Amino acid sequence: MVVVRFMTFFKNIFKRLWVFYYYAVLLGFFLAFYPLYYFLLGSTKRYKAANKLREVWSHTLFFFIGFGYSIKYEDGFEDLYFSKQRKKGIIFCPNHSSYADIPLFLISVPGHYRFIAKSELEKIPVFGIFFRTIDISVDRTSTTDSFKAFEEAGKSLEENISLVMYPEGRTSRLAPRLLRFKNGPFKLAIEKKVPVVPVTFLDNWRLFPNDGKNYGKPGFTRAIVHTPISTDDLVIEDTEALKQRVFRIIEDTLKKEYESRFTDS
């Protein structure tokens, strides 16, 4: 018993030290890339290159923190996403449980797109540059700001720029269980007649959870980019049904891996 407690104690110390290491690596490489970010984000014409740099940064981060990964693309995604005939953007809806979710998405889906997130991120030193330029911040407490962000998001879709919208609205401390989804991504998809692509991050919650304990560890993480869901035949009244469909796809995928986490009270 004493040995088990001793081992657990040192495992927890390692997990906490790893978190400090993660943030040190994240910040260190970001600052190294910052002059390039600053230049690329100075013009909308260079935003595609800025997204490519974010992808490179994510690969670098995962290499140094000890995250291996695999990405699975279900039928239909690659044909749609890389099609030269596609005239509008796509709305990606990933589950959200870890600070590793954004870099994993950047690794999983190449190309040019915009993240939509809460306005508080715009105020973060250094990192806030993204939400003042390439990405879209929204103050959910302000109806006016929410409407403006919704309009800007819709314009991006019309310009064939995809969006990444976390339907839970924040990281879940109940992971792998999902928080209730918000309507925004699904209402926007139906209004603009663009596909919705569910994305499941299977392991980020386990390796680097946002559960308040500040624990993390290196390991192997997986992402599944699901088959696109068309909204061509949907109307606004179908928003709830579309939201529940995406919720079930992600939840069922997580349940297959972590069934006990969903059945335990």
C-alpha positions in Angstrom: 0.0 0.0 0.0 2.8 2.4 0.9 4.6 1.6 -2.4 1.4 2.3 -4.4 1.0 5.6 -2.6 4.6 6.5 -3.2 4.4 5.7 -6.9 1.1 7.6 -7.3 2.7 10.6 -5.6 5.6 10.7 -8.0 3.3 10.1 -11.0 1.3 13.1 -10.0 4.5 15.2 -9.7 5.5 14.1 -13.2 2.1 15.0 -14.6 2.2 18.4 -13.0 5.8 19.1 -14.2 4.8 18.0 -17.7 2.1 20.7 -17.8 4.7 23.4 -17.0 6.9 21.9 -19.7 3.9 21.9 -22.2 3.3 25.6 -21.6 7.0 26.4 -21.8 7.3 24.7 -25.2 4.1 26.1 -26.4 5.1 29.7 -25.5 8.7 29.3 -26.6 8.0 28.1 -30.1 5.1 30.6 -30.5 7.4 33.5 -29.6 10.0 32.1 -32.0 7.4 32.2 -34.8 5.8 35.4 -33.6 7.7 37.8 -36.0 6.5 35.7 -38.9 2.9 35.6 -37.5 3.0 39.4 -37.1 4.0 39.9 -40.7 1.6 37.3 -42.2 -1.4 38.5 -40.2 -0.7 42.1 -41.3 -2.7 41.5 -44.5 -5.7 39.3 -45.3 -3.9 38.2 -48.4 -1.4 36.4 -46.3 -3.9 34.6 -44.0 -3.5 31.3 -45.8 0.2 31.3 -45.2 -0.5 32.2 -41.5 -2.7 29.1 -41.2 0.1 27.0 -42.7 2.5 28.4 -40.1 0.1 27.5 -37.4 0.0 23.9 -38.7 3.8 23.8 -38.7 3.8 25.2 -35.1 1.3 22.5 -34.0 3.5 19.7 -35.5 6.5 21.1 -33.7 4.6 21.4 -30.4 3.4 17.9 -30.5 6.8 16.5 -31.3 8.5 18.2 -28.4 5.8 17.4 -25.8 5.7 13.8 -26.8 2.3 13.6 -28.5 2.0 11.0 -31.2 -1.2 11.1 -33.2 -3.3 9.4 -35.9 -6.0 11.0 -38.0 -8.9 9.1 -39.6 -10.9 10.6 -42.4 -14.3 9.0 -42.9 -15.8 8.6 -46.4 -16.8 11.7 -48.2 -14.7 14.2 -46.3 -11.6 14.4 -48.5 -13.6 14.4 -51.7 -15.6 17.4 -50.4 -13.0 19.4 -48.6 -10.4 19.3 -51.4 -12.8 19.6 -54.3 -12.1 22.4 -56.7 -15.8 22.7 -57.3 -16.6 23.6 -53.7 -17.9 27.2 -53.7 -18.5 27.7 -50.0 -16.8 26.9 -46.7 -17.5 24.1 -44.3 -18.4 24.2 -40.6 -16.3 21.9 -38.4 -17.7 20.9 -35.1 -15.2 19.2 -32.7 -15.7 18.1 -29.1 -13.7 20.3 -26.7 -12.0 18.9 -23.6 -8.4 20.0 -23.7 -5.9 22.8 -24.5 -4.5 20.3 -27.0 -7.7 20.5 -29.1 -6.7 23.5 -31.2 -3.2 22.2 -32.3 -4.7 18.7 -33.0 -7.3 20.3 -35.2 -4.6 22.3 -37.0 -2.7 19.0 -37.6 -5.9 17.1 -38.6 -7.3 19.5 -41.2 -4.8 21.4 -43.5 -5.9 24.5 -45.3 -7.4 27.9 -44.6 -10.1 28.3 -42.0 -11.1 30.5 -39.0 -11.7 29.5 -35.4 -14.6 31.1 -33.6 -14.2 31.5 -29.8 -15.1 33.7 -26.9 -13.9 37.3 -26.9 -11.7 36.8 -23.8 -9.1 35.1 -25.9 -8.7 38.3 -27.9 -7.2 39.9 -24.7 -4.6 37.3 -24.1 -1.1 38.8 -24.6 0.7 37.6 -27.7 -1.8 34.9 -28.6 -4.7 37.4 -28.9 -3.3 38.5 -32.3 -5.2 35.6 -33.9 -8.5 36.7 -32.6 -7.9 40.3 -33.7 -7.1 39.1 -37.3 -7.6 35.7 -38.8 -10.0 34.2 -36.3 -13.4 35.5 -35.0 -14.1 36.4 -31.4 -17.6 36.7 -30.0 -18.9 38.3 -26.8 -21.8 36.0 -26.0 -23.1 38.4 -23.4 -23.7 41.1 -26.1 -26.5 40.5 -28.6 -24.9 43.1 -30.9 -21.5 41.6 -30.8 -22.9 38.1 -31.3 -24.8 39.3 -34.4 -21.7 40.9 -35.9 -19.7 37.8 -35.3 -22.5 35.7 -36.9 -22.5 38.0 -39.9 -18.7 37.9 -40.3 -18.8 34.1 -40.0 -21.5 33.9 -42.7 -19.5 36.1 -45.0 -16.4 33.9 -44.6 -18.5 30.9 -45.6 -19.7 32.6 -48.7 -16.0 33.4 -49.5 -15.2 29.6 -49.3 -13.4 30.0 -46.0 -14.3 27.2 -43.5 -15.1 27.7 -39.8 -14.1 25.8 -36.7 -16.9 26.1 -34.1 -16.8 24.1 -30.8 -20.5 23.5 -30.2 -20.0 22.9 -26.5 -18.9 26.5 -26.2 -16.1 25.7 -23.7 -13.9 22.9 -22.6 -15.8 20.1 -20.7 -14.6 19.0 -17.3 -16.9 16.0 -17.6 -15.0 14.6 -20.6 -15.3 12.3 -22.3 -18.9 13.1 -21.7 -20.1 16.1 -23.8 -21.6 19.3 -22.6 -24.9 20.4 -24.2 -24.4 21.8 -27.7 -25.3 25.3 -28.6 -27.4 26.1 -31.7 -25.1 28.6 -33.4 -23.0 26.4 -35.6 -26.1 24.5 -36.9 -28.3 27.4 -37.4 -25.5 29.1 -39.4 -24.9 26.0 -41.5 -28.6 25.7 -42.4 -28.9 29.4 -43.3 -25.8 29.3 -45.5 -26.5 25.8 -46.9 -23.0 24.6 -46.0 -22.0 21.1 -44.8 -21.3 20.3 -41.2 -18.4 18.0 -40.4 -18.3 16.5 -36.9 -14.8 15.9 -35.5 -14.0 13.6 -32.5 -10.9 14.0 -30.4 -10.7 10.6 -28.7 -7.7 11.0 -26.3 -6.9 14.7 -25.6 -9.2 14.6 -22.5 -7.2 11.7 -21.1 -3.7 13.0 -21.8 -4.2 16.7 -21.0 -7.7 17.2 -19.4 -9.1 20.5 -18.4 -10.3 19.3 -15.1 -8.7 21.8 -12.8 -6.0 19.5 -11.5 -3.3 20.8 -13.9 -2.2 17.2 -14.8 -0.9 16.0 -18.2 1.3 13.5 -19.8 2.8 12.5 -23.1 1.0 9.8 -25.2 -0.9 8.9 -28.3 -3.9 10.9 -29.4 -6.4 10.2 -32.1 -8.8 12.3 -34.2 -11.7 11.2 -36.4 -13.0 13.6 -39.1 -16.4 12.3 -39.8 -18.5 12.2 -43.0 -19.9 15.6 -43.9 -23.6 16.2 -43.3 -25.4 18.1 -46.0 -27.8 20.9 -45.1 -29.1 21.5 -48.6 -32.6 20.2 -47.8 -32.8 21.6 -44.3 -34.7 24.6 -43.0 -34.2 26.6 -39.8 -36.8 24.5 -38.0 -34.3 21.5 -38.5 -31.6 23.2 -36.3 -32.4 21.1 -33.3 -32.4 17.8 -35.3 -29.1 18.7 -36.9 -27.5 19.6 -33.6 -28.7 16.3 -32.0 -27.4 14.3 -35.0 -23.9 15.8 -34.7 -24.0 15.3 -30.9 -24.9 11.6 -31.3 -22.1 11.0 -33.9 -19.5 12.4 -31.5 -21.0 10.8 -28.4 -21.4 7.4 -30.0 -17.7 7.5 -31.1 -16.5 8.3 -27.6 -18.8 5.7 -26.1 -17.2 2.9 -28.2 -13.9 3.8 -26.6 -14.9 4.7 -23.1 -18.2 3.0 -22.4 -17.7 2.8 -18.6 -17.3 6.6 -18.4 -20.8 6.9 -19.7 -22.5 4.2 -17.7 -20.9 5.1 -14.3 -22.9 7.5 -12.2 
